């Protein structure tokens, strides 16, 4: 996925975020791939810069590791980049985070591939948004390790010609509700956003190499 520049003021206009002191907002990134780090928004656990349960921003690894995983990361053979909305309440991997570890993943759009060709998708308005996410803190090789997955749902008509699924894009008015883990029935939030609200286009094929970065990858 990709994330254009989002200022602290932009974040605070959408959600009651407490930014870290004396730190600039995350820089734009145009090729965020599984296995890389990206900022997430979450209710702060104990011992963070923000008071417990306040909304904070934190880096996390894209590739969910459940809290019960104790082996080295190299031994994890199952894919956990995405979490299907239909399964998150019952999955052995994701149900714990669904109950206690929901997060938001700031983004400006995402990529999908068809026949080896990359396509980019974004909101027609050009606004940034958040994916619904799940996060976990596992103990890997003796160190705490924060990871996340993006929740996916069935593709809308804008995406269906390229992929059968898409990330869950939340409306700003639903950000706080998704983070409220006392709400055990948030599934109405996890439906695909209307196709008319989105646009898609062919991206630069160079986005297929994670080492490539820069706005030119969007191919606009």
Secondary structure, 3 states (H helix, E strand, C coil): CEECCCCHHHHHHHCCECCCCCCCCCCCECCCCCCCEEEEEEECCCCCCCCCCCEEEEEEEECCCCCCCCCCHHHCCCCCCEEECCCCCCCCCCHHHHHHCEEEEEECEEEEEECCEEEEEEECCCCCEEEEEEEEEEEECCEEEEEEEEEEEECCCCCCCCCCEEECEECHHHHHHHHCCCCCCCHHHHCCCCHHHEEEEECCHHHHCCCCCCHHHHCC
